[in-house]
Amino acid sequence: MSKIRYRYNTKTLSYEKAETPFRVRLFRVISFLGTASVIGVISVIIAFRYFDSPKEKQMRRELDKMRFQYDLLSSRLDNLNLVLADLQQRDDNIYRVIFEAEPIPSEIRMAGFGGANRYKELEGYDNSDVMIMLTQKIDRVSKQIYIQSKSFDEVIKLAKNKEKLLSSIPSIMPISAKDLKGTPSGYGYRTHPIYKIVKMHTGMDFNAAIGTPIYATGDGVVDRADAEAAGYGSHVVINHGFGYQTLYGHMSKMLVKSGQVVKRGEIIGLVGNSGISSGPHVHYEVIRNGEKVNPVNYYFLDLTPEEYLKIIEQSEQSNQSFD
């Protein structure tokens, strides 16, 4: 029970019961409620600022889990990129080289994705940058995998045609080594025997007696057999497919005609001195994808290593060509 308070009245010289005025009591109640409210607000602010609600704790755990999964997925994508880069390197420098195919240009392998608004639907979120970056990684890897898959399809097709490819590549000399007379004149800048100027010699000259057999250096189809090209005299051009052609010039007699199918080692003509020539010989060229290349790099089937090294050494001498 609350204690009853008394107050001494000096006028009446007696004790009277003390009563608190209503306004004082009201002020005390309001003060108490105000103080409680302030304390309550401060407590709520502190609680929301420094302590998570159960729902927030759950959401934070889920967010941490999502970030972990993102980091894990990003790491896996980086590892996949390393594996894919190794496949691309093997494809360009091993598989496609074996089958005489051009490597895939890097600008095609690394082709980007056009369009400024490609990832517009991912914008406007708290983690938009993260989502866009990860999506770009996935798109890039998907594109590279598709290109690599198409490349392997091509390599498989080339592998099926490997036997035909090997028989078509020009890989022997057009003249038998036993029929050669003197040192061959090689590919490169040589002194022209007629004009006496140094100019590019785009093939090899094999000196032999008139009537010596000239052999097709690979399987193919005769593109032309005529004497209409300036300088070459009576000459034959064979299309071997796979980007290869060979030319045989200055013949005394052509033994094939345009459109005829020939096999490696088949006699296609006889050595002569027709056209612009300083003596009996065959001018031989190898053409790869429209470009005349050094034929000495293709004599790997009919020569021993010692004979091959000797031919290379002879062909590199800066002598005078025969045409």
ABEGO torsion letter per residue (X at the ends): XBBBBBBBBAAAGBBBBBBBBAAAAAAAAAAAAAAAAAAAAAAAAAAAAABBBAAAAAAAAAAAAAAAAAAAAAAAAAAAAAAAAAAAAAAAAAAAAAAGBBBBBAAAAABBBBEAAAAAAABGBAAAAAAAAAAAAAAAAAAAAAAAAAAAAAAAAAAAAAAAAAAABBABBABBAAABBEBBBBBEBBBBAAAGBBBBBABBBBBBBBGBBBBBABBEBBABBBAABBGAEBBBBBBAEGGBBBBBBGBABBABBBGBBBBBGBBAEBBBABEBBAEBBBBBBBBBGGBBBBAAAABAAABBAAAAAAAAAAAABBBBBAX
